[in-house]
Amino acid sequence: MIPMVRQRNPEARVRAAQTAEELSDLGRQLKASLLRTSLRDIL
């Protein structure tokens, strides 16, 4: 993703920002899922 950010093409930077946002959202979803699974196993 870093090469996308370093490009001078504005469209590449927009795609990099969108990719970063998507990865962030997926990370939050994964964390929530893992937490639910762990709590389910404990409770």
Secondary structure, DSSP 8 states (H G I E B T S, - for coil): -HHHHHSS-HHHHHHHHHHHHHHHHHHHHHHHHHHHHHHHHH-
